[in-house]
C-alpha cells in the first residue's frame, strides 16, 4: 500500500463518527407492547418465551395504537425514544426482548427485530399504498357483484401485505358467498389472528364452524365473542347452542342462563332449549327454573309436562305428580304425560298407579319400546316376573322395525328375565338371537 493511500485510511478512521463520508449505522427496527400492569407484561413475556409470536401478542394484548401493525414502529431514531427505552434498546441484540419498563400508560417491552424480519416489514411498509389501492378496488368490484374479480384483487393485496385485516375479512365474505366455506373459515381465522378483539369476525367464524359440524371450534369462537361483548344476548345464545351440540351440557346450562338475563322479550324456545340441556346435565335447580319460565310462556299440556320432568329430576316427586296429573287432564291421549305420571307415581311409592299409567302409555304409543321396558322393570320390582316377561316380549315385537342395536338390547333384557324365571331354554334362544343381531 502506498504512503499516500495509507495516510488517507488512517485519517478516515480518526474522523468523528467513524468512516468519513459514510452514513451512520441505521437503527434497528423495533416492536413495542404496552399493557396496563406489570403482571400483564410479565405474562406476555412468558408467552413469548413459550413460543407465541411477539406480533401476535401485541395484537391480542397491547393497549397502544401500534397494535394494528403488530407493534412495529420501524427504524426509529434512538433520540426519539424515552431515555429508559433508549438505553434498553441499545443493549438488546436483534431478535431479543428488552427488559420491561414503565411508561406513562403502564408497562412496556420492546422487541428488537432480526435483520430478516426488518427487511420483510420494511418491504411491506413500502408496498402498503399499493395494497390499500388493491383493497379499495377489490371492495368496489365486490359491491358491484364481480366476486371473481374482487377475490383476485384482494388476494393480491394480501400478498403485498399479509397483515391487511380488511382484505382478509372481505375475502372471507366473498368465499362464503361463493359457497367455499372452508376457504371462508381460513380467511376469517386470519382476521381473528390479526385482530383477536374483532367481535364480528368471531361471530362469523363461530357460525361457519357450527355449520360445518365443528362444534368444539365453534364454541371457542363464540366464547371469545361473548367475552368481547358480555352484553350480547346473541353471542351467549350461540355459545349455548354450540356447547349443547358439542356435548357440553353443563357449560350450555351456564350460557343459556346468561342469555336469559339478557332476554329482550319472552321467547319460549329459549327456555325450552335451556331446559333440555339442564335435563341432560342433570342440573335439577336449573331445569326447574327454566321449566317454570317456559310454563308461564307456554301454558297448558306442554308446560305441565316440562315442569313435571324438571321437578322429578330435582327430587320433588310429589310436586311432579301434580304437574303430570294436570298434563294428563288436559291431554288424556298424551303417552308422554302418562309415562311421566307413571315415573313420578313410582317415585312416591304408588306402584299400582304407576303400572296403570305405563300400560296406558303402551296403548297410546305401541311402537315405543321404552314404555315396555319401563313396565317390565316395574313388574319385576313387584316380583311379578310373568307380567314382566309378557311386557318385554311385546317390547321385542315393537322393536322389530327398529335398529339391530335396539333389538339386541331388548332381547338381552328378555334373556335375563327368562333366566331369573328359571326358563333356561327360552333364555338360551334369546341369547342366540342377540348374537345374531350383533354379528357383522
C-alpha positions as CSV (number, residue, x, y, z in Angstrom):
1,X,0.0,0.0,0.0
2,X,1.4,3.4,-0.9
3,X,2.2,6.0,1.7
4,X,-0.4,8.5,0.5
5,X,-3.2,5.9,0.5
6,X,-2.2,4.6,4.0
7,X,-2.4,8.1,5.4
8,X,-5.8,8.6,3.8
9,X,-7.1,5.5,5.5
10,X,-5.7,6.5,8.9
11,X,-7.2,10.0,8.5
12,X,-10.6,8.5,7.8
13,X,-10.6,6.3,10.9
14,X,-9.7,9.3,13.0
15,X,-12.6,11.4,11.8
16,X,-15.5,12.0,14.3
17,X,-18.3,9.5,13.7
18,X,-16.2,6.7,12.2
19,X,-15.8,6.4,8.4
20,X,-15.5,9.7,6.6
21,X,-18.4,10.3,4.2
22,X,-20.2,7.1,5.3
23,X,-23.8,7.2,6.7
24,X,-24.0,6.4,10.4
25,X,-25.4,2.9,11.3
26,X,-29.1,2.7,10.8
27,X,-31.1,2.0,14.0
28,X,-32.7,-1.4,14.1
29,X,-36.5,-1.9,13.6
30,X,-38.4,-2.4,16.8
31,X,-41.8,-3.6,18.0
32,X,-43.4,-2.5,21.2
33,X,-46.1,-4.0,23.5
34,X,-47.8,-1.8,26.1
35,X,-50.1,-3.1,28.9
36,X,-51.6,-1.6,32.0
37,X,-49.9,-3.7,34.7
38,X,-46.6,-5.3,35.4
39,X,-48.3,-8.7,35.8
40,X,-49.7,-8.4,32.3
41,X,-46.3,-7.5,30.9
42,X,-44.6,-10.4,32.6
43,X,-47.3,-12.8,31.4
44,X,-46.8,-11.6,27.8
45,X,-43.0,-12.1,28.1
46,X,-43.7,-15.7,29.4
47,X,-46.0,-16.3,26.5
48,X,-43.3,-15.1,24.1
49,X,-40.7,-17.3,25.7
50,X,-43.1,-20.2,25.3
51,X,-43.3,-19.6,21.5
52,X,-46.1,-17.1,20.9
53,X,-45.0,-14.6,18.2
54,X,-44.5,-11.2,19.6
55,X,-46.6,-9.5,16.9
56,X,-49.5,-11.8,17.8
57,X,-49.1,-10.9,21.5
58,X,-49.2,-7.2,20.6
59,X,-52.4,-7.5,18.6
60,X,-54.0,-9.6,21.3
61,X,-52.9,-7.7,24.4
62,X,-51.4,-4.2,23.7
63,X,-53.3,-1.1,24.5
64,X,-51.3,1.1,22.3
65,X,-52.3,2.4,18.8
66,X,-49.5,0.5,17.2
67,X,-51.2,-2.8,17.9
68,X,-52.8,-2.8,14.5
69,X,-49.3,-3.1,13.0
70,X,-48.3,-5.8,15.4
71,X,-46.4,-3.2,17.4
72,X,-43.9,-2.3,14.6
73,X,-42.6,1.2,14.9
74,X,-39.9,0.9,12.2
75,X,-36.3,2.1,12.4
76,X,-36.8,4.8,15.0
77,X,-34.0,7.3,15.7
78,X,-32.9,6.4,19.2
79,X,-33.1,10.1,20.1
80,X,-36.9,9.9,19.7
81,X,-37.2,7.3,22.4
82,X,-37.5,8.0,26.1
83,X,-34.2,7.7,27.9
84,X,-35.1,4.5,29.7
85,X,-36.2,2.8,26.5
86,X,-33.2,4.2,24.5
87,X,-30.8,2.7,27.0
88,X,-32.5,-0.7,26.9
89,X,-32.8,-0.9,23.1
90,X,-29.1,-0.1,22.8
91,X,-28.2,-3.0,25.0
92,X,-30.5,-5.5,23.4
93,X,-29.4,-7.7,20.4
94,X,-31.6,-8.3,17.4
95,X,-34.2,-10.9,17.9
96,X,-34.5,-10.4,21.7
97,X,-36.7,-8.5,24.1
98,X,-35.7,-5.7,26.3
99,X,-36.5,-5.9,30.0
100,X,-39.9,-4.5,30.8
101,X,-40.0,-0.8,31.7
102,X,-42.6,1.6,33.0
103,X,-44.4,4.1,30.7
104,X,-47.0,6.8,31.2
105,X,-49.7,4.3,30.2
106,X,-48.4,1.3,32.1
107,X,-45.6,-1.1,31.4
108,X,-43.9,-1.9,28.1
109,X,-41.5,-4.3,26.5
110,X,-39.7,-3.8,23.1
111,X,-38.6,-6.4,20.6
112,X,-35.5,-5.6,18.5
113,X,-36.4,-7.5,15.3
114,X,-34.0,-9.6,13.3
115,X,-32.5,-8.2,10.1
116,X,-34.5,-10.6,8.0
117,X,-37.8,-9.6,9.7
118,X,-36.9,-6.0,9.5
119,X,-36.4,-6.3,5.7
120,X,-39.7,-8.0,5.4
121,X,-41.6,-5.4,7.5
122,X,-39.9,-2.5,5.7
123,X,-40.8,-4.1,2.3
124,X,-44.4,-4.5,3.5
125,X,-44.5,-0.8,4.5
126,X,-43.3,0.2,1.1
127,X,-46.0,-1.9,-0.6
128,X,-48.7,-0.6,1.7
129,X,-50.1,2.1,-0.7
130,X,-50.4,-0.4,-3.5
131,X,-52.0,-3.0,-1.2
132,X,-54.5,-0.4,0.0
133,X,-55.4,0.6,-3.5
134,X,-56.0,-3.1,-4.4
135,X,-58.2,-3.4,-1.3
136,X,-60.3,-0.4,-2.4
137,X,-60.7,-1.7,-6.0
138,X,-61.5,-5.2,-4.8
139,X,-64.1,-3.8,-2.4
140,X,-65.7,-1.9,-5.3
141,X,-65.8,-4.9,-7.5
142,X,-67.4,-7.0,-4.8
143,X,-70.0,-4.4,-4.3
144,X,-70.7,-4.4,-8.0
145,X,-71.2,-8.2,-8.0
146,X,-67.9,-9.2,-9.6
147,X,-66.9,-11.7,-7.0
148,X,-64.2,-13.3,-9.0
149,X,-62.5,-10.0,-9.8
150,X,-62.8,-8.9,-6.2
151,X,-61.3,-12.1,-5.0
152,X,-58.3,-11.8,-7.3
153,X,-57.5,-8.2,-6.2
154,X,-58.0,-9.0,-2.5
155,X,-55.6,-11.9,-2.8
156,X,-53.0,-9.7,-4.4
157,X,-53.5,-7.1,-1.7
158,X,-52.8,-9.8,0.9
159,X,-49.7,-11.0,-0.9
160,X,-48.3,-7.5,-0.6
161,X,-49.4,-7.1,3.0
162,X,-50.4,-10.2,4.8
163,X,-51.5,-8.1,7.8
164,X,-54.2,-6.3,5.9
165,X,-57.1,-7.2,8.1
166,X,-59.9,-5.7,6.0
167,X,-58.7,-7.6,2.9
168,X,-58.9,-10.9,4.8
169,X,-62.3,-10.1,6.1
170,X,-63.7,-9.1,2.7
171,X,-62.1,-12.1,1.1
172,X,-63.7,-14.4,3.7
173,X,-67.2,-12.9,2.9
174,X,-66.6,-13.5,-0.8
175,X,-65.6,-17.1,-0.2
176,X,-68.8,-17.5,1.8
177,X,-71.0,-16.1,-0.9
178,X,-69.3,-18.4,-3.4
179,X,-70.0,-21.4,-1.2
180,X,-66.4,-22.2,-0.4
181,X,-66.9,-22.5,3.4
182,X,-63.5,-23.9,4.2
183,X,-61.7,-21.1,2.5
184,X,-64.0,-18.6,4.2
185,X,-63.2,-20.1,7.6
186,X,-59.4,-20.0,6.8
187,X,-59.6,-16.3,5.8
188,X,-61.7,-15.3,8.8
189,X,-59.2,-17.1,11.1
190,X,-56.6,-14.7,9.7
191,X,-58.8,-11.8,10.7
192,X,-59.1,-13.2,14.2
193,X,-55.4,-13.7,14.4
194,X,-54.7,-10.2,13.3
195,X,-57.4,-8.7,15.5
196,X,-58.5,-11.1,18.3
197,X,-60.9,-8.4,19.6
198,X,-63.0,-8.3,16.4
199,X,-66.4,-9.4,17.6
200,X,-67.9,-9.6,14.2
201,X,-65.1,-11.9,12.9
202,X,-65.5,-14.2,15.9
203,X,-69.3,-14.4,15.4
204,X,-68.9,-15.3,11.7
205,X,-66.2,-17.8,12.5
206,X,-68.4,-19.5,15.1
207,X,-71.4,-19.6,12.7
208,X,-69.4,-21.2,9.9
209,X,-67.6,-23.7,12.1
210,X,-71.0,-24.7,13.6
211,X,-72.4,-25.1,10.1
212,X,-69.5,-27.5,9.3
213,X,-70.3,-29.5,12.4
214,X,-67.0,-28.5,14.1
215,X,-68.8,-27.7,17.4
216,X,-65.8,-27.5,19.8
217,X,-64.1,-25.0,17.5
218,X,-67.3,-23.0,17.1
219,X,-67.6,-23.0,20.9
220,X,-64.1,-21.4,21.1
221,X,-65.0,-18.6,18.7
222,X,-68.3,-17.9,20.5
223,X,-66.5,-17.9,23.8
224,X,-64.2,-15.2,22.5
225,X,-67.2,-13.2,21.1
226,X,-69.1,-13.5,24.4
227,X,-66.1,-12.3,26.3
228,X,-65.7,-9.3,24.0
229,X,-69.3,-8.3,24.4
230,X,-70.6,-9.6,27.6
231,X,-74.0,-7.9,27.0
232,X,-74.6,-9.6,23.6
233,X,-77.5,-12.0,24.0
234,X,-76.9,-13.4,20.5
235,X,-73.3,-14.3,21.4
236,X,-74.4,-16.1,24.6
237,X,-77.2,-17.9,22.9
238,X,-75.0,-19.1,20.0
239,X,-72.4,-20.2,22.6
240,X,-75.0,-22.2,24.5
241,X,-76.1,-23.9,21.2
242,X,-72.5,-24.7,20.3
243,X,-71.9,-26.1,23.8
244,X,-75.0,-28.2,23.5
245,X,-74.0,-29.6,20.1
246,X,-70.5,-30.3,21.4
247,X,-71.9,-32.4,24.2
248,X,-71.0,-29.9,26.9
249,X,-74.4,-29.8,28.7
250,X,-73.2,-28.2,31.9
251,X,-71.4,-25.4,30.1
252,X,-74.5,-24.9,27.9
253,X,-76.7,-24.5,31.0
254,X,-74.5,-21.6,32.2
255,X,-74.5,-19.9,28.7
256,X,-78.3,-20.2,28.5
257,X,-78.7,-18.8,32.0
258,X,-76.6,-15.8,30.9
259,X,-78.6,-15.4,27.7
260,X,-81.9,-15.3,29.7
261,X,-80.6,-12.5,31.8
262,X,-80.2,-10.5,28.5
263,X,-83.5,-11.5,27.1
264,X,-85.1,-8.6,25.4
265,X,-88.5,-10.4,25.2
266,X,-90.1,-13.7,26.2
267,X,-89.1,-16.4,23.8
268,X,-90.4,-19.9,24.9
269,X,-87.9,-21.6,22.6
270,X,-85.0,-20.2,24.6
271,X,-86.3,-21.5,27.9
272,X,-87.2,-24.9,26.3
273,X,-83.6,-25.2,25.0
274,X,-82.2,-24.2,28.4
275,X,-84.5,-26.9,30.0
276,X,-83.3,-29.6,27.6
277,X,-79.6,-29.1,28.3
278,X,-80.3,-28.7,32.1
279,X,-82.0,-32.2,31.9
280,X,-79.0,-33.6,30.0
281,X,-76.6,-32.1,32.6
282,X,-78.8,-33.5,35.5
283,X,-79.0,-29.9,36.8
284,X,-82.3,-30.0,38.7
285,X,-82.4,-26.4,40.0
286,X,-81.6,-25.0,36.6
287,X,-84.2,-27.3,35.0
288,X,-86.9,-26.2,37.4
289,X,-86.1,-22.5,36.8
290,X,-86.2,-23.0,33.0
291,X,-89.4,-25.1,33.2
292,X,-91.3,-22.6,35.3
293,X,-90.4,-19.8,33.0
294,X,-91.3,-22.0,30.0
295,X,-94.7,-22.9,31.6
296,X,-95.6,-19.2,32.0
297,X,-94.9,-18.6,28.3
298,X,-96.4,-21.9,27.1
299,X,-99.3,-22.7,29.5
300,X,-101.1,-26.0,29.0
301,X,-100.1,-29.5,28.4
302,X,-96.5,-28.8,27.2
303,X,-95.8,-26.5,30.1
304,X,-97.0,-29.0,32.7
305,X,-95.0,-31.8,31.1
306,X,-91.8,-29.8,31.2
307,X,-92.2,-28.7,34.8
308,X,-93.1,-32.3,35.8
309,X,-89.9,-33.6,34.3
310,X,-87.8,-30.9,35.9
311,X,-89.3,-31.4,39.3
312,X,-88.8,-35.1,39.1
313,X,-85.1,-34.6,38.3
314,X,-84.8,-32.2,41.2
315,X,-86.1,-34.8,43.6
316,X,-89.5,-33.1,44.0
317,X,-91.6,-36.2,43.1
318,X,-94.8,-35.2,44.8
319,X,-94.8,-31.8,43.1
320,X,-94.0,-33.7,39.8
321,X,-97.1,-35.9,40.3
322,X,-99.3,-32.9,40.5
323,X,-97.9,-31.3,37.3
324,X,-98.2,-34.6,35.4
325,X,-101.8,-35.0,36.6
326,X,-102.6,-31.6,35.1
327,X,-100.9,-32.7,31.8
328,X,-103.0,-35.9,31.7
329,X,-106.2,-34.0,32.5
330,X,-105.5,-31.5,29.6
331,X,-104.4,-34.2,27.2
332,X,-105.6,-37.7,28.1
333,X,-104.2,-39.1,24.9
334,X,-100.6,-38.0,25.6
335,X,-98.3,-41.0,26.1
336,X,-95.6,-38.7,27.4
337,X,-97.9,-37.4,30.1
338,X,-98.9,-40.9,31.2
339,X,-95.3,-42.1,31.2
340,X,-94.2,-39.1,33.2
341,X,-97.0,-39.6,35.7
342,X,-96.1,-43.3,35.9
343,X,-92.5,-42.4,36.7
344,X,-93.5,-39.8,39.3
345,X,-96.0,-42.1,40.9
346,X,-93.4,-44.9,41.2
347,X,-91.0,-42.4,42.9
348,X,-93.6,-41.7,45.6
349,X,-94.3,-45.4,46.2
350,X,-97.6,-45.7,44.2
351,X,-96.5,-48.7,42.1
352,X,-100.0,-49.8,41.1
353,X,-100.9,-46.3,39.8
354,X,-97.6,-46.2,38.1
355,X,-98.3,-49.6,36.3
356,X,-101.7,-48.3,35.1
357,X,-100.1,-45.2,33.6
358,X,-97.3,-47.1,31.9
359,X,-99.9,-49.5,30.4
360,X,-101.8,-46.5,29.1
361,X,-98.6,-45.2,27.6
362,X,-98.0,-48.5,25.9
363,X,-101.6,-48.4,24.4
364,X,-101.1,-44.9,23.1
365,X,-97.6,-45.5,21.7
366,X,-97.4,-49.2,20.9
367,X,-94.2,-48.8,18.9
368,X,-92.2,-47.1,21.7
369,X,-90.1,-49.8,23.3
370,X,-89.2,-47.5,26.2
371,X,-92.7,-47.9,27.7
372,X,-92.5,-51.7,27.5
373,X,-89.1,-51.8,29.1
374,X,-90.1,-49.5,31.9
375,X,-93.2,-51.5,32.6
376,X,-91.2,-54.7,32.6
377,X,-88.8,-53.3,35.2
378,X,-91.8,-52.1,37.3
379,X,-93.4,-55.6,37.3
380,X,-90.0,-57.2,38.1
381,X,-89.6,-55.0,41.1
382,X,-93.0,-56.1,42.3
383,X,-91.9,-59.7,41.9
384,X,-94.3,-60.4,39.0
385,X,-91.9,-62.0,36.6
386,X,-94.6,-63.4,34.4
387,X,-96.1,-60.0,33.7
388,X,-92.6,-58.6,33.2
389,X,-91.8,-61.2,30.6
390,X,-95.1,-60.5,28.8
391,X,-94.4,-56.8,28.7
392,X,-90.8,-57.3,27.4
393,X,-91.9,-59.8,24.8
394,X,-94.3,-57.2,23.5
395,X,-91.5,-54.8,23.6
396,X,-89.3,-57.1,21.5
397,X,-92.1,-57.3,18.9
398,X,-92.4,-53.5,18.9
399,X,-88.6,-53.2,18.3
400,X,-88.8,-55.5,15.3
401,X,-88.7,-52.5,13.0
402,X,-86.1,-50.7,14.9
403,X,-82.3,-50.8,14.6
404,X,-80.5,-54.2,15.3
405,X,-78.7,-52.5,18.2
406,X,-82.1,-51.7,20.0
407,X,-83.5,-55.1,19.2
408,X,-80.4,-56.7,20.7
409,X,-80.7,-54.6,23.9
410,X,-84.4,-55.6,24.4
411,X,-83.6,-59.3,23.6
412,X,-80.7,-59.3,26.1
413,X,-83.0,-57.9,28.8
414,X,-85.6,-60.5,28.0
415,X,-83.0,-63.3,28.2
416,X,-82.0,-62.1,31.7
417,X,-85.7,-62.2,32.7
418,X,-86.0,-65.7,31.4
419,X,-83.0,-66.8,33.4
420,X,-84.4,-65.3,36.6
421,X,-87.7,-67.1,36.0
422,X,-85.9,-70.4,35.5
423,X,-86.7,-70.6,31.8
424,X,-83.2,-71.6,30.7
425,X,-84.3,-72.9,27.2
426,X,-86.0,-69.6,26.3
427,X,-83.0,-67.7,27.7
428,X,-80.6,-69.6,25.5
429,X,-82.7,-69.0,22.4
430,X,-82.8,-65.3,23.2
431,X,-79.1,-65.2,23.7
432,X,-78.6,-66.7,20.2
433,X,-80.9,-64.0,18.8
434,X,-78.7,-61.4,20.5
435,X,-75.6,-62.9,18.9
436,X,-77.2,-62.9,15.5
437,X,-78.3,-59.3,15.8
438,X,-74.8,-58.2,16.9
439,X,-72.8,-60.1,14.3
440,X,-71.5,-58.1,11.4
